[in-house]
Each structure stands twice: as C-alpha cells, then as structure tokens.
Amino acid sequence: MKPLLIKNKFVPRGKVIICGDKSIAHRALILSALSSGKTILKNFPIHDDSYATMSALGALGVKILRKRHNQVLVFGKGLRGLVSCRKPVFVGDSGTTLRLLLGVLAGQDFKTKVIAGKSLSLRPMARVSLPLRLMGAKISSKVKGNEEYAPITIQGGSLKGIIYRLPVSSAQVKSAILLAGLFAKGRTCVIEKTATRDHTERMLRIFGADLVTKGKSVYLNPGKDLTSPGEIYIPADISSAAFFLVLALVIPGSRITIRRIGLNPGRCGLIDVLKRMQAKIKVSYSKGNKTQCAEPVGDLSVCASKLKGRVVYPDEVPSLIDELPILMVAACFAQGITIIKGAQELKVKETDRIKSMVSNLKKMGADIKVDKLSSDESIIIKGKGRLSGANLKSFGDHRTAMSVVIAALAAAGESRIDDISCISKSFPGFLTVLNGLSRS
C-alpha cells in the first residue's frame, strides 16, 4: 500500500517530457523478436507492463538487453525462432502482452501455457481465443459461463488465413489475429466496425510485412520474413500525457507544453473531444519522419480553458478508451452536461473503470450517474466547475489512480488516495513529472 495525501496545490507551468508509448513499445518488442537482425528501441518506457512483454519473450528464447538512456536492444529470432518453455510463461497484469502473445504463439509448433496476474486473470479472453481457434490453434482456458480467462494453454501451428469481423472494437484483438496471420497459409483479413488504433499495421510495414489497409479492412499476406529496420524511436505516450493535459486545462493560470507526443489518428480522440469542449490546445506536428516509428509526432501546447459540456459518441470511444477516466474529470470542471455514450469496454479493464470513477467523483461532489436504462449505459456528468477534496480509492487500477490524483490537485481542500502503487504498471515516473511542473 502506498497512500498519497494531496494538500499543497500549484499552478502547472513548463515543459513535460513523457515516457515512450506503451502500446507501441509492446508491438516493437514483439516484432523485433520475430524479425531477423538486431533492433534498438529508443525512448523505451520502463514499467511493469513493458517488463511483462520483455520477460515473456525472454522465456521463449529471445535475448533482450537494457541499455542506457531508455534504450533496449532486441536480438531477433525470426518468425520460427522462438523456443518452447517448460515452465508457464507469466505475463503479469498486462492485457496487451497476453493478447498479442497469444497471436504469436498460435503460429508456433509447440504447446505453451500462459499464466497471468490476479487482475488480468479476471479479464475476458474469448474475444481472442475464438478467432485464433478459427485459424487452427488449439486453445484451452479457464471457462466461466460463456467467457474464457487465463490461465490459457495454446498449441499452435498449421494455421489458415481467415476473414474475421470484429464483434468488439479492439486493437488488441485485431493485432493478435494479424500476428497469427504471419504464420498462416492464405491471406488474413480483419474487418472493424469502428476503426481502432493502427500501431500494429504501421509497425508490420516497418518490418517488411505484406499488409494493405482498405477502409476498415486490413489484409495481411503471409510468406514474407520480417527484417529489422535497425532502430525504432518510440514517441511519447498520449495516454500518459492526457493527465497533464487535463490538469493544465482545469487549473486557472496554467500553461504547459508536452513534447514529442505520438499523434496517431486512432489515439487522438481525447484531443478532438476537448477541443469541442472549447479547450485551448495547439497541436504542432513534427516535420518529416525522422523518428523511424512511422507514427505522426508533435508537441501539444495547452493552457487553462473554460470548458463546455459536450456529447461523446460511441464511434469516438475506441480512439479515447484509455483516456475516458481523465475525460470524466475534465467534464466535472466544465459548464453544462457531458454525456459519454458507448463506454461499456471500460467495465472490463484492470477494474470496472466506470464504477471506480463514478464512486470517486461522487465523493468529491460531482453530479455524475450512469444511465443503465440506455442501451449503451451512458455516463452523464453535470459539470459544476469544481470538485472538493475527499478520501479516494485507486481500486488497484493505474488509470483510475492517476485520474483521481489530477482531480485532487484541481479540487478545493485536501484529498487522500488509499494506494497509488498501481501507477507503476504504466507510468512509474508520474509523480516525478508532476513535481517538476510544480517547480517550473
């Protein structure tokens, strides 16, 4: 347990440097491992989730070295170079690690048992196992009702390409299918209802895969070995930047610049919604593609704003799913009503984030409720322009914890958060960055 008392407030000013993007880092590690040659990953984020992927790949025979200045060196094994592990492969509580790794293991000619941490073992996995079974993988897992959970045992090999329509908008599921498609006979096609982040598609192209995107359909033709590009720069994580962005918007007199942020169109939903709420955010894209990550990169200049309540529609949610908790905080400081529709996926994260955020924000005096009579369980927030300090809970969830820290810093009075140790899952340097702004 690591409680936090917040009573000394400040006006954030200055420049913010954020660690590398978690979503991109997972994919860079995995494709580097499956390619021929060595790959240096620069601006690599060091946290529990990235360690989970590094450890899992290490158990499968991949040599990975940590170097100075947040660099990681991966010695590629090629598509068929992974080795069987006698012991179960542990993926911690990293959902991205588990789901993407299952796609890789589906193509291997050996059996692997994958076990997860307490939190991840409660998260649904049938959405991944079903399409992988259709491709030919043999998968057994813990079954409860109509759902599947870790631990999962997978026997891969002899895969066939499929055409698969995603029933749930999920970049992780899409990625698992595409990774399995690298080992399949015949073309694999994934069709999305709503376009999700395309980090995997961009990264596959960097490594030389034969991949084409047409509208909301992604086509992968197997048969090409992956080749390392030599080095990849991982841009700063927009999901981590979101907390500082909202902090600057809701505290009068604030002005910050967040540097070298990844601005993937599938990840910019929060910026789009906040601008619609009349947030003063200036986006400056970097010229050229000098970052060797095939991702758009730029700076965000943010200053305090008088936010207005707006509606967030279901087709926008995939592009800001991780940022919805902190958006709920921003909505509390806005004038008018904010309605977030189609956020059900928040209920199957590390915790039920709808429940955790509604519970905390109500304690702080927010007028917030969930309309369970609507088909999409809309979250309705009547902004009052203020919050009050309270005793808050992280629920063991990193994004809930960071969101309530920001809410507490902007609220009147003291707040106490029961345990913030979970923040190390994705952003162990979070408080350090905050403290740097308080001294700017």
C-alpha positions as CSV (number, residue, x, y, z in Angstrom):
1,M,0.0,0.0,0.0
2,K,1.3,3.4,-0.9
3,P,-1.2,6.2,0.1
4,L,-0.9,9.7,-1.1
5,L,-2.1,12.9,0.7
6,I,-2.7,15.9,-1.6
7,K,-3.0,19.3,0.1
8,N,-0.3,21.5,-1.5
9,K,-1.7,22.8,-4.8
10,F,0.1,24.6,-7.6
11,V,-0.3,26.1,-11.0
12,P,1.3,23.8,-13.6
13,R,3.7,25.6,-16.0
14,G,6.6,24.5,-18.1
15,K,7.5,21.6,-20.4
16,V,6.5,18.0,-19.9
17,I,8.6,15.0,-21.0
18,I,6.6,11.8,-21.1
19,C,7.9,8.2,-21.3
20,G,7.6,6.2,-24.6
21,D,4.2,4.9,-25.7
22,K,3.2,1.7,-24.0
23,S,1.1,0.4,-26.9
24,I,3.9,1.0,-29.4
25,A,6.5,-0.5,-27.2
26,H,4.8,-3.8,-26.8
27,R,4.5,-4.2,-30.6
28,A,8.0,-3.0,-31.2
29,L,9.4,-5.7,-28.8
30,I,7.3,-8.5,-30.3
31,L,8.1,-7.7,-34.0
32,S,11.7,-7.1,-33.2
33,A,11.8,-10.6,-31.7
34,L,10.2,-12.1,-34.7
35,S,12.5,-10.4,-37.2
36,S,16.0,-11.1,-38.5
37,G,18.7,-8.9,-37.2
38,K,19.2,-6.6,-34.1
39,T,16.8,-3.8,-33.3
40,I,17.5,-0.9,-30.9
41,L,14.3,0.6,-29.4
42,K,14.8,4.2,-28.3
43,N,12.8,6.1,-25.7
44,F,11.6,2.7,-24.4
45,P,9.2,3.0,-21.4
46,I,10.3,1.1,-18.3
47,H,7.3,0.0,-16.3
48,D,5.5,-3.2,-15.2
49,D,3.7,-3.8,-18.5
50,S,6.8,-3.4,-20.7
51,Y,8.7,-5.7,-18.4
52,A,5.9,-8.3,-18.8
53,T,6.5,-8.4,-22.5
54,M,10.3,-8.5,-22.2
55,S,10.1,-11.3,-19.7
56,A,7.6,-13.4,-21.7
57,L,9.8,-13.1,-24.9
58,G,12.9,-13.9,-22.8
59,A,11.2,-17.1,-21.6
60,L,10.6,-18.0,-25.3
61,G,14.3,-17.7,-26.1
62,V,14.7,-14.0,-27.2
63,K,17.7,-12.1,-25.9
64,I,16.9,-8.6,-24.8
65,L,19.3,-6.2,-23.2
66,R,18.5,-2.9,-21.4
67,K,21.0,-0.2,-22.3
68,R,21.5,3.4,-21.1
69,H,19.2,6.3,-21.8
70,N,16.0,4.2,-22.0
71,Q,17.2,2.0,-24.9
72,V,16.6,-1.7,-25.4
73,L,18.4,-4.0,-27.7
74,V,16.5,-7.0,-29.1
75,F,18.2,-9.9,-30.9
76,G,15.7,-11.1,-33.4
77,K,15.0,-14.8,-33.7
78,G,12.9,-14.8,-36.9
79,L,9.3,-16.0,-37.3
80,R,10.2,-19.6,-36.5
81,G,13.0,-19.0,-34.0
82,L,11.1,-19.0,-30.7
83,V,11.7,-22.0,-28.4
84,S,9.3,-23.9,-26.2
85,C,9.3,-23.1,-22.5
86,R,9.0,-25.9,-20.0
87,K,7.5,-23.6,-17.3
88,P,4.4,-21.5,-17.8
89,V,5.0,-18.1,-19.4
90,F,4.0,-15.3,-16.9
91,V,2.6,-12.1,-18.4
92,G,1.8,-10.2,-15.2
93,D,-1.3,-8.0,-15.4
94,S,-0.5,-6.7,-18.9
95,G,-3.5,-7.4,-21.2
96,T,-1.7,-6.2,-24.3
97,T,1.1,-8.7,-23.6
98,L,-1.3,-11.6,-23.2
99,R,-3.5,-11.0,-26.1
100,L,-0.7,-10.2,-28.6
101,L,1.4,-13.1,-27.4
102,L,-1.4,-15.5,-28.0
103,G,-1.4,-14.4,-31.6
104,V,2.3,-15.2,-31.8
105,L,2.0,-18.5,-30.0
106,A,-0.8,-19.6,-32.3
107,G,1.8,-19.8,-35.1
108,Q,4.4,-21.9,-33.2
109,D,4.7,-25.6,-33.5
110,F,4.8,-26.2,-29.7
111,K,2.5,-26.0,-26.7
112,T,2.7,-23.1,-24.2
113,K,0.8,-22.4,-21.0
114,V,0.4,-18.7,-20.3
115,I,-0.5,-17.5,-16.8
116,A,-1.5,-14.0,-15.6
117,G,-1.6,-11.9,-12.5
118,K,-4.7,-11.6,-10.3
119,S,-6.3,-8.7,-12.1
120,L,-5.6,-9.9,-15.7
121,S,-6.9,-13.4,-14.8
122,L,-10.4,-11.8,-14.4
123,R,-10.4,-10.1,-17.8
124,P,-12.2,-11.7,-20.8
125,M,-10.1,-13.6,-23.4
126,A,-12.7,-15.4,-25.5
127,R,-12.6,-12.4,-27.9
128,V,-9.0,-13.5,-28.8
129,S,-9.3,-17.3,-28.4
130,L,-12.3,-17.6,-30.7
131,P,-10.7,-16.1,-33.9
132,L,-7.4,-18.0,-33.2
133,R,-9.3,-21.3,-33.0
134,L,-10.9,-20.4,-36.3
135,M,-7.4,-20.1,-37.7
136,G,-6.5,-23.6,-36.4
137,A,-4.9,-23.0,-33.0
138,K,-5.9,-25.4,-30.2
139,I,-6.6,-23.4,-27.1
140,S,-7.9,-24.4,-23.6
141,S,-8.6,-21.9,-20.8
142,K,-10.5,-21.4,-17.6
143,V,-14.1,-21.2,-18.6
144,K,-16.8,-19.4,-16.6
145,G,-20.3,-19.1,-18.2
146,N,-19.8,-18.0,-21.8
147,E,-16.4,-16.4,-21.2
148,E,-12.8,-17.6,-21.0
149,Y,-10.0,-16.4,-18.7
150,A,-6.3,-17.1,-18.1
151,P,-4.5,-19.4,-17.5
152,I,-4.5,-20.3,-21.2
153,T,-2.8,-23.3,-22.9
154,I,-2.2,-22.9,-26.6
155,Q,-0.9,-25.4,-29.2
156,G,-0.1,-23.5,-32.3
157,G,0.9,-24.4,-35.9
158,S,-0.9,-25.2,-39.2
159,L,-2.8,-22.0,-39.3
160,K,-5.0,-20.8,-42.1
161,G,-5.9,-17.3,-43.0
162,I,-9.5,-16.1,-42.2
163,I,-11.8,-13.2,-42.8
164,Y,-12.9,-12.0,-39.4
165,R,-15.3,-9.2,-38.5
166,L,-14.5,-7.9,-35.0
167,P,-17.6,-8.1,-32.8
168,V,-15.9,-5.7,-30.3
169,S,-13.7,-2.7,-31.3
170,S,-10.4,-3.8,-30.0
171,A,-6.9,-3.1,-31.4
172,Q,-5.5,-5.9,-29.2
173,V,-7.8,-8.5,-30.8
174,K,-7.0,-7.1,-34.3
175,S,-3.3,-7.3,-33.5
176,A,-3.5,-10.9,-32.2
177,I,-5.2,-12.0,-35.4
178,L,-2.7,-10.2,-37.7
179,L,0.3,-11.6,-35.7
180,A,-1.1,-15.1,-36.2
181,G,-1.7,-14.3,-39.8
182,L,2.1,-14.0,-40.3
183,F,2.3,-17.8,-39.8
184,A,-0.9,-18.8,-41.7
185,K,-1.5,-20.3,-45.1
186,G,-3.5,-17.8,-47.1
187,R,-4.5,-14.2,-46.6
188,T,-5.9,-13.0,-43.3
189,C,-8.5,-10.1,-43.3
190,V,-9.7,-8.3,-40.2
191,I,-12.8,-6.1,-40.6
192,E,-13.6,-3.5,-38.0
193,K,-16.9,-1.8,-37.1
194,T,-15.1,1.2,-35.9
195,A,-11.5,1.9,-36.8
196,T,-9.1,1.4,-33.9
197,R,-5.5,2.4,-33.4
198,D,-3.3,1.1,-36.1
199,H,0.1,0.8,-34.3
200,T,0.4,-2.9,-35.3
201,E,-0.3,-2.2,-39.0
202,R,2.3,0.6,-39.1
203,M,4.9,-1.5,-37.3
204,L,4.3,-4.5,-39.5
205,R,5.1,-2.3,-42.5
206,I,8.3,-1.1,-41.0
207,F,9.4,-4.8,-40.6
208,G,8.5,-5.5,-44.3
209,A,5.2,-7.4,-43.9
210,D,2.9,-7.5,-46.9
211,L,-0.1,-5.6,-45.5
212,V,-2.7,-3.4,-47.0
213,T,-5.5,-1.3,-45.4
214,K,-8.7,-0.5,-47.3
215,G,-11.2,1.4,-45.3
216,K,-11.9,-0.5,-42.2
217,S,-10.5,-3.7,-43.6
218,V,-6.9,-4.9,-43.0
219,Y,-5.4,-7.5,-45.3
220,L,-2.2,-9.5,-44.5
221,N,-0.5,-11.8,-46.9
222,P,1.9,-14.2,-45.3
223,G,5.1,-15.6,-46.7
224,K,7.5,-12.7,-46.1
225,D,10.1,-12.9,-43.4
226,L,10.3,-9.8,-41.2
227,T,13.5,-7.7,-41.3
228,S,14.7,-5.4,-38.6
229,P,14.8,-1.7,-39.5
230,G,17.8,-1.3,-37.2
231,E,16.3,1.1,-34.8
232,I,12.9,2.4,-33.8
233,Y,12.1,5.6,-31.8
234,I,9.1,5.2,-29.6
235,P,7.2,8.6,-29.3
236,A,5.8,9.8,-26.0
237,D,2.6,8.2,-24.8
238,I,-0.5,10.3,-25.4
239,S,-2.4,8.3,-22.8
240,S,0.1,9.3,-20.2
241,A,0.1,12.9,-21.5
242,A,-3.6,13.1,-21.1
243,F,-3.4,13.5,-17.3
244,F,-1.2,16.6,-17.6
245,L,-3.3,18.0,-20.5
246,V,-6.4,17.9,-18.3
247,L,-4.6,19.3,-15.3
248,A,-3.5,22.3,-17.3
249,L,-7.0,22.9,-18.7
250,V,-8.8,22.9,-15.3
251,I,-6.4,25.0,-13.1
252,P,-6.6,28.7,-13.8
253,G,-3.3,30.3,-15.0
254,S,-1.8,27.0,-16.2
255,R,0.3,26.8,-19.4
256,I,2.3,23.7,-20.4
257,T,3.9,22.2,-23.5
258,I,4.1,18.4,-23.9
259,R,6.9,17.3,-26.1
260,R,7.2,14.7,-28.9
261,I,3.9,13.0,-28.4
262,G,2.7,10.3,-30.6
263,L,-0.3,11.6,-32.5
264,N,-1.7,8.5,-34.2
265,P,-5.2,9.4,-35.6
266,G,-6.6,6.4,-33.7
267,R,-5.4,7.8,-30.4
268,C,-6.3,11.5,-30.7
269,G,-9.9,11.2,-29.7
270,L,-9.3,13.0,-26.4
271,I,-7.8,16.0,-28.1
272,D,-10.7,16.1,-30.5
273,V,-13.3,16.0,-27.8
274,L,-11.6,18.5,-25.6
275,K,-11.3,20.9,-28.4
276,R,-15.0,20.5,-29.0
277,M,-15.4,21.4,-25.3
278,Q,-13.5,24.6,-26.2
279,A,-10.2,23.6,-24.7
280,K,-7.2,25.7,-25.8
281,I,-4.9,23.1,-27.3
282,K,-2.4,23.8,-30.1
283,V,-1.0,20.8,-31.9
284,S,2.3,21.3,-33.7
285,Y,3.3,18.3,-35.9
286,S,6.9,17.5,-36.4
287,K,8.1,17.8,-40.0
288,G,9.3,14.7,-41.8
289,N,9.6,11.2,-40.5
290,K,12.9,11.3,-38.6
291,T,11.6,9.2,-35.7
292,Q,11.7,5.9,-37.5
293,C,8.4,4.7,-36.0
294,A,6.0,5.5,-38.9
295,E,3.9,7.4,-36.4
296,P,2.9,11.1,-36.6
297,V,4.7,13.0,-33.8
298,G,4.3,16.5,-32.4
299,D,4.0,18.9,-29.5
300,L,0.9,19.9,-27.5
301,S,0.7,23.5,-26.1
302,V,-2.1,23.7,-23.5
303,C,-3.4,26.5,-21.3
304,A,-6.3,26.8,-18.8
305,S,-9.7,26.9,-20.5
306,K,-13.4,27.4,-19.7
307,L,-14.7,24.0,-20.8
308,K,-18.2,23.4,-22.0
309,G,-20.1,20.1,-21.7
310,R,-20.5,18.0,-24.9
311,V,-21.6,14.6,-26.1
312,V,-19.1,11.8,-26.7
313,Y,-20.5,9.3,-29.3
314,P,-19.9,5.5,-29.4
315,D,-17.8,5.7,-32.6
316,E,-15.4,8.1,-30.9
317,V,-14.8,5.8,-27.9
318,P,-12.2,3.4,-29.4
319,S,-9.9,6.4,-30.0
320,L,-10.0,7.5,-26.4
321,I,-10.9,4.4,-24.4
322,D,-7.9,4.7,-22.1
323,E,-8.5,8.4,-21.6
324,L,-12.1,8.2,-20.6
325,P,-11.4,8.3,-16.8
326,I,-9.5,11.6,-17.1
327,L,-12.1,13.0,-19.5
328,M,-14.7,12.3,-16.8
329,V,-12.6,14.5,-14.5
330,A,-12.4,17.3,-17.1
331,A,-16.2,17.1,-17.5
332,C,-16.7,17.8,-13.8
333,F,-14.9,21.2,-14.3
334,A,-16.9,22.0,-17.4
335,Q,-20.1,24.1,-17.6
336,G,-23.1,22.1,-18.8
337,I,-23.8,18.5,-19.3
338,T,-21.3,15.9,-20.8
339,I,-22.7,12.6,-21.9
340,I,-20.3,9.7,-22.7
341,K,-22.0,7.0,-24.8
342,G,-20.8,3.5,-25.6
343,A,-18.2,3.2,-22.9
344,Q,-19.0,-0.4,-21.8
345,E,-15.5,-1.6,-22.6
346,L,-14.3,0.4,-19.5
347,K,-16.0,-2.2,-17.4
348,V,-13.5,-5.0,-18.4
349,K,-10.2,-3.1,-17.8
350,E,-8.0,-3.7,-14.8
351,T,-11.1,-2.8,-12.8
352,D,-14.6,-1.6,-13.8
353,R,-13.4,2.0,-14.5
354,I,-17.0,3.3,-14.8
355,K,-17.6,2.1,-11.3
356,S,-14.3,3.3,-9.9
357,M,-14.5,6.8,-11.4
358,V,-18.2,7.4,-10.6
359,S,-17.6,6.3,-7.0
360,N,-14.6,8.6,-6.5
361,L,-16.1,11.6,-8.3
362,K,-19.3,11.4,-6.3
363,K,-17.2,11.6,-3.1
364,M,-15.7,14.8,-4.5
365,G,-19.2,16.3,-5.0
366,A,-19.6,15.6,-8.7
367,D,-23.1,15.3,-10.2
368,I,-22.4,12.0,-12.1
369,K,-24.5,9.0,-12.9
370,V,-24.8,6.0,-15.3
371,D,-28.0,5.7,-17.3
372,K,-28.4,1.9,-17.2
373,L,-31.7,2.1,-19.0
374,S,-30.0,3.2,-22.2
375,S,-28.6,0.5,-24.5
376,D,-25.0,1.8,-24.1
377,E,-25.1,2.7,-20.3
378,S,-24.4,6.4,-20.9
379,I,-22.3,8.3,-18.4
380,I,-23.9,11.6,-17.6
381,I,-22.0,14.4,-15.9
382,K,-23.5,17.8,-15.0
383,G,-20.4,20.0,-14.7
384,K,-20.2,22.3,-11.7
385,G,-16.8,23.8,-12.5
386,R,-15.4,22.5,-9.2
387,L,-14.7,19.5,-7.0
388,S,-13.9,19.1,-3.3
389,G,-11.3,17.0,-1.6
390,A,-12.2,13.6,-0.3
391,N,-10.9,10.2,0.7
392,L,-10.4,8.4,-2.6
393,K,-9.6,4.9,-3.8
394,S,-7.5,3.7,-6.7
395,F,-9.2,0.3,-6.9
396,G,-5.8,-1.1,-7.8
397,D,-6.1,0.5,-11.3
398,H,-3.4,2.7,-12.7
399,R,-5.6,5.0,-14.8
400,T,-8.1,5.4,-12.0
401,A,-5.3,6.3,-9.6
402,M,-3.7,8.9,-11.9
403,S,-7.1,10.4,-12.8
404,V,-8.1,10.9,-9.1
405,V,-4.6,12.4,-8.4
406,I,-5.4,15.1,-11.1
407,A,-8.9,15.6,-9.7
408,A,-7.5,16.1,-6.2
409,L,-4.9,18.6,-7.4
410,A,-7.6,20.7,-9.0
411,A,-10.1,20.3,-6.1
412,A,-10.7,22.5,-3.1
413,G,-9.4,21.1,0.1
414,E,-7.3,18.0,1.0
415,S,-7.6,14.6,-0.6
416,R,-6.2,11.2,0.4
417,I,-5.8,8.4,-2.0
418,D,-5.6,4.9,-0.4
419,D,-2.9,3.3,-2.7
420,I,-1.1,4.6,-5.7
421,S,1.4,1.8,-6.1
422,C,-0.6,0.5,-9.1
423,I,0.7,3.6,-11.1
424,S,4.0,1.7,-11.7
425,K,2.1,-0.5,-14.1
426,S,2.3,2.1,-16.9
427,F,3.9,5.3,-15.5
428,P,6.3,5.0,-12.5
429,G,7.6,8.5,-13.1
430,F,4.2,10.1,-12.9
431,L,4.7,11.9,-9.6
432,T,8.2,13.0,-10.6
433,V,6.8,14.7,-13.7
434,L,4.1,16.4,-11.6
435,N,6.6,17.6,-9.1
436,G,8.7,19.1,-11.9
437,L,5.7,21.2,-13.0
438,S,5.2,22.5,-9.5
439,R,8.7,23.9,-9.5
440,S,8.6,25.4,-13.0
